[in-house]
Amino acid sequence: MIIDGKKEAAFLREELKKEISLIKDKTKKVPGLSVILIGDFAPSQIYVRNKEKNSKEVGINSQVIRYSKNVTETEILKKIKELNDNKDVSGILVQLPLPKQVNKEKIINAISPLKDVDGFHPTNVGNLASGYKSIVPCTPLGCLFLIKKIEKNLSGKHAVVLGRSNLNGKPMAQLLLKENCTVTITHSKTKNLKEECQKADILVAAVGIANLVKDD
């Protein structure tokens, strides 16, 4: 069975439109997303363009703040503080990767946990790991959404996650633990990787390598 991701995304956007409309009626405010984009890295340009398009489609105010690849860390931190203090900004997203002169850890830590829509701030990471309410990174959350389209009850299943990145692998494992799965995290140093994958009821590849998982 192949899940139609585009179809499910369109369905989700329709649901979000209704939810955002209710928020507007209740608060008389429009949710706002501010995205900081540094440099001209082609994949980042595509990601941000899609985020901007989808935000507008569901009724969110979308703002993209662009900087050259030579921007200073101080300038980005100053802008983040400004966005943290702006009541019209509901969410802040700094598109990764960053140029070498900008420290990723400092940038992520500077974003208010309440506006950290990527779910990368240590507060949100800690809340997710502790099983508390948190903002969750979108890729693993999307994976869980699609998995549950096939199987609503994941309790007791053995889930194997390929990859241990902070962006995908680790939060994916935490989400599956919350679903009462038994979770194994594998990575580039894992021995007998094929055997580990064959044990899985659920296998999530989060390593950015196409066709890594073969039929066997």
N, CA, C and O of each residue as an XYZ file, in Angstrom:
864
protein
N       0.848     -1.198      0.000
C       0.000      0.000      0.000
C       0.878      1.240      0.000
O       1.761      1.383      0.846
N       0.638      2.126     -0.938
C       1.391      3.389     -0.998
C       0.484      4.514     -0.508
O      -0.635      4.688     -0.992
N       0.986      5.265      0.452
C       0.214      6.400      0.980
C       0.406      7.588      0.042
O       1.532      7.908     -0.338
N      -0.690      8.236     -0.326
C      -0.626      9.424     -1.178
C      -0.377     10.641     -0.289
O      -1.313     11.230      0.252
N       0.896     11.009     -0.145
C       1.266     12.105      0.753
C       0.658     13.443      0.353
O       0.241     14.221      1.211
N       0.610     13.711     -0.948
C       0.052     14.985     -1.419
C      -1.434     15.089     -1.097
O      -1.929     16.146     -0.705
N      -2.137     13.965     -1.273
C      -3.568     13.937     -0.971
C      -3.805     14.178      0.524
O      -4.689     14.948      0.901
N      -3.012     13.517      1.366
C      -3.162     13.679      2.816
C      -2.805     15.099      3.250
O      -3.438     15.660      4.144
N      -1.784     15.676      2.607
C      -1.390     17.055      2.935
C      -2.509     18.040      2.581
O      -2.783     18.977      3.332
N      -3.143     17.820      1.443
C      -4.245     18.690      1.024
C      -5.411     18.593      2.006
O      -6.029     19.600      2.349
N      -5.706     17.364      2.456
C      -6.759     17.149      3.438
C      -6.420     17.888      4.738
O      -7.281     18.533      5.337
N      -5.163     17.787      5.164
C      -4.731     18.427      6.408
C      -4.832     19.952      6.305
O      -5.228     20.618      7.261
N      -4.473     20.495      5.145
C      -4.573     21.947      4.962
C      -6.015     22.427      5.045
O      -6.286     23.504      5.576
N      -6.942     21.625      4.520
C      -8.361     21.989      4.614
C      -8.811     22.027      6.075
O      -9.561     22.917      6.478
N      -8.348     21.055      6.864
C      -8.676     21.031      8.300
C      -8.076     22.245      9.008
O      -8.709     22.851      9.872
N      -6.852     22.586      8.628
C      -6.174     23.735      9.246
C      -6.880     25.054      8.915
O      -6.957     25.953      9.753
N      -7.386     25.158      7.707
C      -8.132     26.360      7.324
C      -9.283     26.613      8.292
O      -9.505     27.739      8.738
N     -10.015     25.537      8.610
C     -11.162     25.657      9.523
C     -10.680     26.061     10.924
O     -11.267     26.925     11.575
N      -9.603     25.415     11.366
C      -9.086     25.688     12.710
C      -8.593     27.135     12.826
O      -8.844     27.802     13.830
N      -7.899     27.608     11.802
C      -7.365     28.975     11.823
C      -8.492     29.994     11.726
O      -8.419     31.068     12.322
N      -9.531     29.652     10.975
C     -10.695     30.537     10.882
C     -11.351     30.709     12.253
O     -11.777     31.806     12.613
N     -11.427     29.607     13.018
C     -11.987     29.682     14.372
C     -11.104     30.544     15.288
O     -11.610     31.315     16.103
N      -9.790     30.404     15.144
C      -8.860     31.215     15.945
C      -9.062     32.701     15.644
O      -9.089     33.530     16.554
N      -9.202     33.023     14.366
C      -9.418     34.423     13.967
C     -10.718     34.973     14.562
O     -10.757     36.096     15.065
N     -11.777     34.166     14.497
C     -13.072     34.603     15.030
C     -13.009     34.804     16.535
O     -13.608     35.736     17.072
N     -12.286     33.933     17.205
C     -12.227     33.966     18.668
C     -11.322     35.078     19.190
O     -11.661     35.759     20.158
N     -10.162     35.260     18.542
C      -9.161     36.196     19.075
C      -9.112     37.528     18.330
O      -8.518     38.495     18.806
N      -9.743     37.566     17.155
C      -9.680     38.742     16.269
C      -8.247     39.017     15.811
O      -7.903     40.146     15.459
N      -7.421     37.978     15.820
C      -6.043     38.103     15.362
C      -5.746     37.032     14.320
O      -6.354     35.961     14.311
N      -4.798     37.347     13.446
C      -4.377     36.390     12.419
C      -3.023     35.800     12.820
O      -2.074     36.554     13.035
N      -2.909     34.467     12.928
C      -1.610     33.876     13.248
C      -0.564     34.295     12.216
O      -0.858     34.398     11.025
N       0.663     34.534     12.689
C       1.717     34.995     11.796
C       2.975     34.152     11.905
O       3.452     33.873     13.005
N       3.514     33.745     10.757
C       4.761     32.982     10.709
C       5.850     33.831     10.064
O       5.679     34.343      8.958
N       6.976     33.975     10.771
C       8.131     34.690     10.225
C       9.259     33.700      9.979
O       9.674     32.973     10.881
N       9.746     33.683      8.751
C      10.821     32.773      8.352
C      12.064     33.580      8.025
O      12.009     34.529      7.243
N      13.194     33.199      8.628
C      14.476     33.837      8.318
C      15.229     32.929      7.355
O      15.481     31.761      7.652
N      15.584     33.479      6.200
C      16.297     32.719      5.165
C      17.622     33.408      4.869
O      17.661     34.584      4.508
N      18.703     32.655      5.029
C      20.044     33.213      4.834
C      20.689     32.563      3.613
O      20.736     31.338      3.499
N      21.188     33.402      2.700
C      21.904     32.893      1.536
C      20.982     32.423      0.432
O      19.776     32.670      0.457
N      21.577     31.731     -0.553
C      20.826     31.323     -1.738
C      20.914     29.821     -2.005
O      20.885     29.382     -3.155
N      21.022     29.028     -0.913
C      21.065     27.566     -1.032
C      19.752     27.091     -1.639
O      18.681     27.317     -1.076
N      19.840     26.425     -2.802
C      18.639     26.115     -3.593
C      17.571     25.318     -2.836
O      16.404     25.709     -2.876
N      17.916     24.205     -2.140
C      16.874     23.467     -1.409
C      16.159     24.334     -0.365
O      14.947     24.219     -0.183
N      16.913     25.200      0.318
C      16.299     26.085      1.319
C      15.312     27.044      0.665
O      14.245     27.319      1.213
N      15.678     27.553     -0.517
C      14.785     28.458     -1.246
C      13.463     27.747     -1.561
O      12.389     28.334     -1.438
N      13.557     26.482     -1.968
C      12.352     25.708     -2.309
C      11.504     25.463     -1.062
O      10.289     25.661     -1.087
N      12.149     25.028      0.040
C      11.423     24.770      1.291
C      10.662     26.011      1.741
O       9.484     25.945      2.090
N      11.362     27.145      1.725
C      10.751     28.386      2.229
C       9.619     28.833      1.308
O       8.581     29.299      1.781
N       9.810     28.697      0.013
C       8.752     29.070     -0.929
C       7.498     28.227     -0.690
O       6.383     28.746     -0.733
N       7.677     26.940     -0.440
C       6.527     26.065     -0.165
C       5.848     26.426      1.152
O       4.621     26.423      1.248
N       6.658     26.736      2.170
C       6.090     27.131      3.467
C       5.267     28.410      3.328
O       4.185     28.534      3.902
N       5.795     29.350      2.562
C       5.091     30.613      2.350
C       3.765     30.371      1.628
O       2.732     30.921      2.010
N       3.804     29.551      0.589
C       2.594     29.244     -0.193
C       1.552     28.549      0.676
O       0.383     28.933      0.665
N       1.961     27.535      1.424
C       1.021     26.769      2.243
C       0.474     27.593      3.404
O      -0.688     27.445      3.780
N       1.306     28.455      3.967
C       0.851     29.329      5.057
C      -0.272     30.228      4.587
O      -1.297     30.364      5.255
N      -0.073     30.842      3.431
C      -1.101     31.748      2.897
C      -2.385     30.988      2.558
O      -3.489     31.507      2.722
N      -2.219     29.744      2.079
C      -3.385     28.945      1.700
C      -4.285     28.651      2.896
O      -5.508     28.634      2.758
N      -3.698     28.420      4.062
C      -4.509     28.090      5.241
C      -4.909     29.328      6.049
O      -5.616     29.211      7.051
N      -4.458     30.520      5.616
C      -4.902     31.747      6.270
C      -3.951     32.334      7.292
O      -4.359     33.132      8.137
N      -2.680     31.946      7.223
C      -1.664     32.487      8.134
C      -0.925     33.622      7.445
O      -0.600     33.524      6.262
N      -0.656     34.697      8.175
C       0.206     35.756      7.652
C       1.630     35.223      7.553
O       2.188     34.758      8.547
N       2.216     35.286      6.375
C       3.556     34.733      6.167
C       4.525     35.840      5.791
O       4.247     36.659      4.915
N       5.676     35.852      6.472
C       6.711     36.854      6.225
C       8.051     36.139      6.073
O       8.456     35.389      6.961
N       8.736     36.363      4.962
C      10.079     35.811      4.757
C      11.090     36.944      4.836
O      11.025     37.908      4.074
N      12.027     36.813      5.773
C      13.071     37.825      5.976
C      14.368     37.255      5.405
O      14.906     36.278      5.926
N      14.860     37.863      4.341
C      16.027     37.335      3.630
C      17.302     38.096      3.978
O      17.305     39.320      4.111
N      18.390     37.329      4.121
C      19.716     37.899      4.367
C      20.721     37.276      3.406
O      20.528     36.160      2.923
N      21.784     38.003      3.139
C      22.862     37.454      2.321
C      23.635     36.423      3.137
O      23.540     36.405      4.364
N      24.395     35.569      2.467
C      25.173     34.527      3.153
C      26.264     35.102      4.040
O      26.845     34.377      4.847
N      26.555     36.403      3.905
C      27.602     37.046      4.706
C      27.060     37.747      5.946
O      27.810     38.435      6.639
N      25.787     37.587      6.234
C      25.181     38.251      7.393
C      25.891     37.834      8.689
O      26.387     36.712      8.793
N      25.936     38.731      9.663
C      26.584     38.408     10.936
C      25.602     37.711     11.870
O      24.387     37.879     11.771
N      26.166     36.927     12.776
C      25.365     36.253     13.800
C      24.625     37.270     14.654
O      23.468     37.058     15.020
N      25.291     38.371     14.971
C      24.689     39.426     15.805
C      23.425     39.986     15.167
O      22.439     40.252     15.853
N      23.463     40.161     13.856
C      22.296     40.709     13.156
C      21.113     39.741     13.209
O      19.970     40.166     13.379
N      21.382     38.455     13.064
C      20.311     37.451     13.128
C      19.730     37.378     14.541
O      18.514     37.305     14.712
N      20.601     37.397     15.546
C      20.134     37.355     16.939
C      19.278     38.578     17.270
O      18.288     38.476     17.993
N      19.668     39.717     16.740
C      18.896     40.960     16.952
C      17.500     40.826     16.333
O      16.506     41.226     16.938
N      17.435     40.262     15.127
C      16.139     40.087     14.457
C      15.256     39.086     15.207
O      14.048     39.290     15.325
N      15.856     38.012     15.710
C      15.084     37.010     16.470
C      14.476     37.644     17.720
O      13.315     37.392     18.044
N      15.261     38.467     18.423
C      14.729     39.149     19.620
C      13.540     40.035     19.247
O      12.537     40.089     19.958
N      13.675     40.720     18.129
C      12.600     41.593     17.652
C      11.330     40.784     17.371
O      10.226     41.208     17.714
N      11.498     39.621     16.746
C      10.354     38.761     16.433
C       9.764     38.130     17.695
O       8.548     37.971     17.800
N      10.624     37.769     18.652
C      10.142     37.241     19.937
C       9.226     38.238     20.632
O       8.232     37.858     21.252
N       9.570     39.518     20.522
C       8.827     40.582     21.218
C       7.601     41.064     20.448
O       6.778     41.802     20.989
N       7.476     40.650     19.188
C       6.390     41.110     18.329
C       5.151     40.239     18.538
O       5.168     39.052     18.213
N       4.081     40.820     19.077
C       2.870     40.054     19.384
C       2.127     39.570     18.137
O       1.277     38.684     18.228
N       2.440     40.140     16.986
C       1.796     39.710     15.750
C       2.467     38.479     15.145
O       1.955     37.889     14.194
N       3.615     38.097     15.703
C       4.348     36.930     15.218
C       4.055     35.748     16.142
O       4.434     35.763     17.313
N       3.389     34.738     15.620
C       3.047     33.547     16.410
C       4.159     32.509     16.372
O       4.389     31.793     17.347
N       4.854     32.432     15.221
C       5.885     31.416     15.057
C       7.101     31.963     14.326
O       6.987     32.807     13.437
N       8.284     31.457     14.726
C       9.550     31.862     14.104
C      10.256     30.616     13.602
O      10.334     29.603     14.297
N      10.765     30.706     12.394
C      11.474     29.581     11.794
C      12.743     30.115     11.127
O      12.672     30.977     10.251
N      13.898     29.605     11.542
C      15.151     29.950     10.881
C      15.543     28.762     10.011
O      15.837     27.681     10.524
N      15.546     28.961      8.706
C      15.805     27.861      7.775
C      17.255     27.398      7.863
O      18.184     28.195      7.728
N      17.434     26.096      8.092
C      18.759     25.488      8.130
C      19.066     24.900      6.749
O      18.138     24.598      5.998
N      20.364     24.729      6.393
C      21.565     24.992      7.182
C      21.928     26.479      7.201
O      21.438     27.271      6.395
N      22.809     26.833      8.157
C      23.267     28.204      8.312
C      24.710     28.327      7.817
O      25.447     27.341      7.811
N      25.120     29.539      7.400
C      26.524     29.730      7.009
C      27.448     29.558      8.210
O      27.010     29.675      9.355
N      28.721     29.280      7.954
C      29.661     28.898      9.007
C      29.854     29.962     10.083
O      30.193     29.627     11.218
N      29.643     31.253      9.749
C      29.862     32.302     10.751
C      28.687     32.467     11.721
O      28.760     33.252     12.667
N      27.600     31.716     11.475
C      26.407     31.791     12.333
C      26.274     30.480     13.098
O      26.133     29.416     12.494
N      26.317     30.556     14.428
C      26.274     29.374     15.287
C      24.833     28.866     15.420
O      23.968     29.557     15.958
N      24.592     27.649     14.921
C      23.231     27.082     14.919
C      22.663     26.984     16.333
O      21.499     27.314     16.558
N      23.479     26.533     17.284
C      22.999     26.352     18.660
C      22.538     27.677     19.260
O      21.493     27.742     19.906
N      23.323     28.731     19.042
C      22.946     30.053     19.572
C      21.637     30.540     18.959
O      20.783     31.095     19.651
N      21.492     30.327     17.668
C      20.288     30.790     16.971
C      19.050     30.048     17.478
O      18.029     30.667     17.776
N      19.145     28.727     17.576
C      18.012     27.931     18.044
C      17.634     28.306     19.480
O      16.455     28.428     19.811
N      18.652     28.487     20.326
C      18.396     28.826     21.726
C      17.794     30.215     21.894
O      17.135     30.490     22.896
N      18.021     31.098     20.908
C      17.526     32.475     21.013
C      16.036     32.585     20.722
O      15.387     33.536     21.159
N      15.487     31.617     19.986
C      14.062     31.662     19.637
C      13.224     31.297     20.859
O      13.531     30.333     21.562
N      12.170     32.064     21.111
C      11.267     31.745     22.218
C      10.697     30.344     22.032
O      10.212     30.025     20.947
N      10.742     29.487     23.073
C      10.169     28.134     22.958
C       8.715     28.141     22.515
O       8.256     27.197     21.872
N       7.985     29.203     22.854
C       6.566     29.296     22.489
C       6.372     29.620     21.009
O       5.299     29.389     20.452
N       7.422     30.161     20.375
C       7.341     30.528     18.959
C       8.211     29.638     18.081
O       8.340     29.879     16.881
N       8.799     28.624     18.672
C       9.742     27.737     17.996
C       8.990     26.680     17.196
O       8.852     25.541     17.642
N       8.504     27.057     16.010
C       7.643     26.141     15.255
C       8.387     24.908     14.745
O       7.755     23.902     14.421
N       9.713     24.967     14.669
C      10.490     23.791     14.263
C      10.614     22.763     15.385
O      10.903     21.594     15.128
N      10.396     23.197     16.636
C      10.526     22.277     17.763
C      11.962     21.918     18.093
O      12.220     20.845     18.637
N      12.910     22.807     17.769
C      14.330     22.522     17.977
C      14.877     23.089     19.288
O      15.959     22.694     19.724
N      14.144     24.009     19.921
C      14.631     24.607     21.171
C      14.744     23.526     22.244
O      13.884     22.650     22.327
N      15.819     23.577     23.083
C      16.000     22.560     24.127
C      14.775     22.350     25.021
O      14.537     21.239     25.494
N      14.005     23.403     25.254
C      12.793     23.262     26.074
C      11.793     22.342     25.392
O      11.212     21.470     26.039
N      11.586     22.527     24.088
C      10.653     21.670     23.356
C      11.194     20.257     23.189
O      10.443     19.285     23.255
N      12.504     20.150     22.972
C      13.125     18.819     22.865
C      12.962     18.064     24.184
O      12.615     16.883     24.191
N      13.214     18.754     25.303
C      13.086     18.132     26.625
C      11.653     17.745     26.949
O      11.404     16.680     27.514
N      10.711     18.611     26.592
C       9.293     18.299     26.841
C       8.845     17.080     26.037
O       8.099     16.241     26.541
N       9.301     16.983     24.789
C       8.950     15.830     23.968
C       9.527     14.550     24.561
O       8.846     13.527     24.638
N      10.796     14.617     24.981
C      11.455     13.438     25.565
C      10.805     13.018     26.879
O      10.813     11.839     27.232
N      10.240     13.987     27.604
C       9.615     13.708     28.899
C       8.151     13.305     28.774
O       7.505     12.959     29.763
N       7.638     13.352     27.548
C       6.236     12.987     27.342
C       5.269     14.108     27.638
O       4.063     13.886     27.755
N       5.807     15.345     27.763
C       4.952     16.500     28.030
C       4.489     17.129     26.717
O       4.965     16.773     25.639
N       3.553     18.068     26.829
C       3.089     18.799     25.654
C       4.244     19.630     25.105
O       4.929     20.326     25.855
N       4.454     19.551     23.795
C       5.565     20.294     23.206
C       5.280     20.581     21.738
O       4.375     19.999     21.139
N       6.069     21.488     21.169
C       6.047     21.689     19.728
C       6.965     20.630     19.126
O       8.098     20.452     19.576
N       6.473     19.930     18.112
C       7.186     18.773     17.551
C       7.702     19.105     16.156
O       6.976     19.715     15.372
N       8.948     18.720     15.819
C       9.458     18.943     14.460
C       8.521     18.349     13.410
O       7.949     17.275     13.595
N       8.381     19.082     12.301
C       7.316     18.737     11.336
C       7.549     17.418     10.595
O       6.588     16.706     10.306
N       8.806     17.075     10.278
C       9.027     15.857      9.484
C       8.619     14.594     10.250
O       7.843     13.799      9.721
N       9.119     14.377     11.489
C       8.658     13.198     12.216
C       7.164     13.221     12.524
O       6.511     12.177     12.514
N       6.621     14.407     12.798
C       5.179     14.492     13.057
C       4.392     14.088     11.808
O       3.363     13.419     11.903
N       4.889     14.501     10.632
C       4.253     14.110      9.379
C       4.348     12.609      9.145
O       3.402     11.986      8.661
N       5.503     12.030      9.493
C       5.665     10.571      9.363
C       4.655      9.834     10.237
O       4.022      8.875      9.794
N       4.509     10.290     11.482
C       3.552      9.642     12.387
C       2.125      9.778     11.854
O       1.337      8.833     11.911
N       1.810     10.947     11.343
C       0.488     11.208     10.757
C       0.199     10.196      9.646
O      -0.908      9.662      9.567
N       1.191      9.929      8.784
C       1.004      9.005      7.665
C       0.950      7.551      8.131
O       0.163      6.757      7.616
N       1.799      7.203      9.117
C       1.772      5.840      9.671
C       0.379      5.519     10.224
O      -0.151      4.427     10.022
N      -0.195      6.496     10.924
C      -1.492      6.267     11.572
C      -2.654      6.276     10.574
O      -3.781      5.929     10.925
N      -2.375      6.673      9.332
C      -3.380      6.529      8.287
C      -3.564      5.053      7.929
O      -4.631      4.645      7.472
N      -2.505      4.254      8.142
C      -2.567      2.822      7.866
C      -2.964      2.036      9.113
O      -3.787      1.123      9.045
N      -2.371      2.398     10.253
C      -2.596      1.656     11.504
C      -2.792      2.654     12.637
O      -1.838      3.303     13.065
N      -4.026      2.781     13.127
C      -4.303      3.773     14.166
C      -3.701      3.385     15.507
O      -3.226      4.253     16.239
N      -3.711      2.105     15.843
C      -3.196      1.645     17.134
C      -1.801      1.055     16.950
O      -1.654     -0.032     16.392
N      -0.781      1.766     17.416
C       0.610      1.322     17.265
C       1.145      0.671     18.537
O       2.303      0.254     18.579
N       0.323      0.581     19.562
C       0.757      0.072     20.864
C       1.336     -1.341     20.749
O       0.724     -2.237     20.167
N       2.528     -1.515     21.320
C       3.169     -2.823     21.352
C       3.966     -3.188     20.115
O       4.642     -4.217     20.099
N       3.902     -2.371     19.085
C       4.625     -2.694     17.860
C       6.117     -2.364     18.000
O       6.504     -1.482     18.766
N       6.933     -3.086     17.249
C       8.377     -2.841     17.259
C       8.704     -1.871     16.126
O       8.543     -2.193     14.948
N       9.163     -0.685     16.499
C       9.506      0.347     15.516
C      11.029      0.491     15.440
O      11.703      0.600     16.465
N      11.553      0.492     14.229
C      12.978      0.709     14.009
C      13.141      2.012     13.231
O      12.540      2.204     12.174
N      13.965      2.898     13.778
C      14.227      4.195     13.146
C      15.650      4.187     12.602
O      16.603      3.956     13.347
N      15.793      4.437     11.316
C      17.102      4.565     10.684
C      17.513      6.029     10.747
O      16.936      6.869     10.057
N      18.512      6.336     11.576
C      18.953      7.725     11.716
C      18.760      8.230     13.128
O      17.788      7.885     13.800
N      19.707      9.062     13.577
C      19.657      9.577     14.952
C      19.816     11.096     15.008
O      20.265     11.638     16.019
N      19.451     11.781     13.926
C      19.612     13.235     13.897
C      18.628     13.903     14.853
O      17.586     13.343     15.194
N      18.990     15.125     15.278
C      18.097     15.911     16.126
C      16.864     16.363     15.351
O      15.818     16.631     15.942
N      16.988     16.446     14.028
C      15.881     16.944     13.214
C      14.807     15.880     12.987
O      13.615     16.185     12.972
N      15.244     14.615     12.809
C      14.296     13.572     12.425
C      14.353     12.324     13.309
O      13.361     11.972     13.948
N      15.499     11.660     13.346
C      15.587     10.363     14.007
C      15.194     10.369     15.467
O      14.355      9.571     15.886
N      15.791     11.264     16.255
C      15.517     11.286     17.700
C      14.065     11.660     18.009
O      13.408     10.950     18.770
N      13.541     12.764     17.435
C      12.127     13.065     17.729
C      11.161     12.007     17.205
O      10.112     11.778     17.807
N      11.505     11.356     16.087
C      10.657     10.262     15.575
C      10.566      9.146     16.603
O       9.489      8.604     16.854
N      11.713      8.807     17.196
C      11.733      7.759     18.219
C      10.878      8.146     19.418
O      10.159      7.308     19.963
N      10.951      9.417     19.836
C      10.161      9.877     20.989
C       8.666      9.804     20.691
O       7.880      9.419     21.557
N       8.272     10.169     19.478
C       6.854     10.102     19.113
C       6.345      8.662     19.110
O       5.221      8.393     19.535
N       7.172      7.749     18.632
C       6.770      6.337     18.603
C       6.717      5.754     20.014
O       5.872      4.907     20.303
N       7.613      6.202     20.891
C       7.546      5.779     22.295
C       6.237      6.223     22.933
O       5.628      5.482     23.705
N       5.805      7.453     22.599
C       4.537      7.968     23.139
C       3.347      7.145     22.648
O       2.293      7.118     23.283
N       3.530      6.470     21.501
C       2.478      5.596     20.971
C       2.583      4.178     21.545
O       1.882      3.266     21.107
N       3.483      4.007     22.543
C       3.704      2.714     23.216
C       4.364      1.663     22.321
O       4.149      0.463     22.490
N       5.167      2.133     21.372
C       5.974      1.204     20.574
C       7.233      0.825     21.355
O       7.664      1.547     22.254
N       7.808     -0.314     20.998
C       9.160     -0.659     21.430
C      10.078     -0.144     20.331
O       9.973     -0.565     19.179
N      10.980      0.768     20.689
C      11.722      1.517     19.661
C      13.206      1.162     19.657
O      13.853      1.132     20.704
N      13.732      0.896     18.469
C      15.166      0.710     18.251
C      15.649      1.818     17.319
O      15.088      2.022     16.242
N      16.701      2.535     17.743
C      17.308      3.559     16.877
C      18.582      2.982     16.278
O      19.460      2.517     17.005
N      18.684      3.011     14.961
C      19.890      2.534     14.283
C      20.567      3.710     13.580
O      19.962      4.763     13.377
N      21.830      3.508     13.215
C      22.602      4.598     12.604
C      23.789      4.016     11.846
O      23.876      2.802     11.666
N      24.696      4.869     11.406
C      25.795      4.430     10.540
C      26.758      3.457     11.213
O      27.494      2.740     10.536
N      26.754      3.432     12.547
C      27.664      2.531     13.275
C      26.961      1.258     13.772
O      27.575      0.436     14.452
N      25.699      1.100     13.438
C      24.944     -0.068     13.884
C      25.448     -1.341     13.193
O      25.614     -1.370     11.973
N      25.690     -2.393     13.985
C      26.075     -3.685     13.424
C      24.808     -4.471     13.029
O      23.759     -4.337     13.660
N      24.927     -5.270     12.002
C      23.812     -6.114     11.542
C      22.555     -5.293     11.255
O      21.458     -5.636     11.697
N      22.734     -4.212     10.515
C      21.625     -3.287     10.239
C      20.460     -3.991      9.537
O      19.295     -3.758      9.859
N      20.787     -4.844      8.586
C      19.733     -5.557      7.839
C      18.866     -6.382      8.785
O      17.639     -6.372      8.680
N      19.503     -7.094      9.706
C      18.768     -7.936     10.662
C      17.885     -7.088     11.577
O      16.759     -7.475     11.891
N      18.396     -5.929     12.003
C      17.599     -5.037     12.858
C      16.351     -4.560     12.111
O      15.257     -4.509     12.675
N      16.533     -4.216     10.843
C      15.392     -3.734     10.046
C      14.351     -4.821      9.828
O      13.152     -4.541      9.802
N      14.802     -6.054      9.672
C      13.877     -7.156      9.425
C      12.991     -7.474     10.630
O      11.953     -8.120     10.487
N      13.402     -7.020     11.813
C      12.610     -7.255     13.025
C      11.447     -6.265     13.159
O      10.569     -6.441     14.004
N      11.446     -5.240     12.333
C      10.530     -4.118     12.538
C       9.111     -4.398     12.063
O       8.904     -4.979     10.998
N       8.135     -3.977     12.868
C       6.756     -3.851     12.403
C       6.597     -2.516     11.661
O       5.852     -2.402     10.688
N       7.333     -1.512     12.167
C       7.333     -0.166     11.570
C       8.789      0.207     11.333
O       9.611      0.124     12.245
N       9.107      0.615     10.113
C      10.475      1.017      9.781
C      10.444      2.428      9.203
O       9.797      2.677      8.186
N      11.142      3.341      9.855
C      11.184      4.731      9.387
C      12.620      5.063      8.981
O      13.532      5.010      9.806
N      12.813      5.405      7.712
C      14.138      5.813      7.233
C      14.232      7.332      7.272
O      13.506      8.034      6.567
N      15.141      7.824      8.109
C      15.293      9.274      8.296
C      16.759      9.668      8.124
O      17.349     10.321      8.984
N      17.330      9.255      6.993
C      18.757      9.491      6.765
C      19.045     10.279      5.483
O      20.203     10.576      5.189
N      18.013     10.616      4.728
C      18.231     11.428      3.545
C      18.927     10.722      2.404
O      19.544     11.367      1.556
N      18.833      9.383      2.373
C      19.431      8.607      1.284
C      18.330      7.834      0.572
O      17.735      6.919      1.142
N      18.063      8.204     -0.671
C      16.982      7.547     -1.415
C      17.306      6.071     -1.657
O      18.449      5.703     -1.925
N      16.273      5.244     -1.556
C      16.388      3.802     -1.856
C      17.368      3.059     -0.947
O      17.915      2.027     -1.336
N      17.589      3.574      0.244
C      18.476      2.887      1.183
C      17.869      1.539      1.594
O      18.578      0.540      1.711
N      16.573      1.526      1.809
C      15.881      0.302      2.236
C      15.406     -0.464      1.008
O      14.589      0.027      0.230
N      15.929     -1.667      0.850
C      15.555     -2.519     -0.282
C      14.502     -3.531      0.159
O      14.176     -3.619      1.343
N      13.976     -4.287     -0.786
C      12.915     -5.263     -0.506
C      13.334     -6.296      0.555
O      12.501     -6.759      1.334
N      14.616     -6.650      0.579
C      15.058     -7.698      1.497
C      15.474     -7.149      2.858
O      15.870     -7.914      3.737
